Amino acid sequence: MTLMDNIGSLAKRRGFIYPGSEIYGGIAGFWDYGPLGVELKNNIKRAWWQTMVYEREDVVGLDAAIVMNPEVWEASGHMSSFTDPLVECKACHKRFRSDKPELLAAHEKEHKEKVEWTESKIFNLLTEVLLGVTEPKMTAYLRGEITQGVFVNFRNVVDSTRVKVPFGVAQIGKAFRNEITPGNLTFRSREFEQMELEYFVRPDEKNASEVFEYWKQARMAWYLTLGMHKTKLRFREHRPEERAHYAKKAWDIEYEAPFGWSEFEGIHHRGDWDLSRHKLVYTDPETNEGYTPWVIETSGGVDRATLFFLIDAYVQEEKRIVLKLHSRLAPVKAAVFPLVSNKPDIVKKAREVYTLLKKHFVVAWDDRGNIGKRYLSQDEIGTPWCLTIDYDTLGSDTVTVRDRDTMSQTRINISQLQTYIQEKLGGTI
């Protein structure tokens, strides 16, 4: 099995990621997150929000609607420029992006006869949705990116808060695209989640370039802080011909996935494209000067980050599979084991420890089989610490704490467990 096969198998078997609507044959490009997957994904979003909003004085949050007035997409340029080139195989009528020659070549190998392709056509990625209860219904669109929700609320944010340029608006939310070739598990999906910051600056190229470089380095550092291997990450600058229609400058953070270097966060200099298209201006409250701010954007994929954190953490050792996830991201922070399940005193004490910690952390309970298999089961889902309540616990009120990565064990007093785990998590829960 390839690494992606192993990741896909683990993701489904242990409840991280399931194929969408699987009992009806699934639907391409849509995925469901299981009990562990939703915890991992939420932990990533929580860590992002902590860094981008709570730890800063110049950033506020927003949660905009998924469906907006269609005029938003006309003004933003998405109706004319949010497109992919599409070709169709004349033999089987499957469609592919014509700017991905590796996909076309792979498909050609599936046919014995020579493949003929239709001429390339431009395909808009916005997903239509019909609104209303009577005909004719109004045609609107599921948002293809979450960015525009910030821009159409620019005036509302300025008027209702005390923000002053430079400032940022952060948002996490779902977006939808008519992706032609979904694949590589959740990497290329039709429904996905983004975490974005739109940072507004004065229209000055020197200042904007400095802010751009700051956010570029800050975003790379965030992934490294959360444990991604430095050798697996790189920056890549967009060539002029591949930049989005709004971008004056664009760089990607890429991860070396099993299917090649792949983008999962972009840093973009959007200039005044968006605010000017929406005819929005900013008035400096101190000087009364009016101008259209420029925008520096960081846009990361939550689903892609989740996938790459899983890939990056996956380690297959001689006797175990372990997800070496950063403890802040691990779905379960600790697992509580009674050494044996047929001794009421030990089980009762273990339940007390479990109840105590569950008020503060996501904690698992496991009393099945032998202790070794329980360790392996928790290693496979990335649980940093396993706590075993044994015969000594009844006399000393201490438990055995086993570390996931080193497999070393130490005894900790029950009264100190919450502080111990909290400190290991860096003061966050």
DAPE-V647882 format. One record per helix or strand of 3 or more residues. SS is the DSSP state (H for helix, E for strand). FROM is the first residue (numbers start at 1). TO is the last residue. If there is no record, write none. Layout:
BEGIN
SS,FROM,TO
SS,FROM,TO
END
This chain:
BEGIN
H,3,13
E,17,19
H,22,24
E,31,33
H,35,54
E,59,62
H,71,76
H,78,81
E,83,89
E,95,97
H,101,108
E,121,124
E,127,131
E,138,142
H,147,152
H,154,160
E,167,176
E,191,201
H,205,225
H,230,232
E,233,237
H,240,242
E,249,257
E,260,271
H,273,277
E,294,301
H,302,313
E,314,316
E,321,323
E,334,338
H,344,358
E,363,365
H,371,381
E,385,389
H,391,396
E,398,403
E,409,413
H,414,424
END
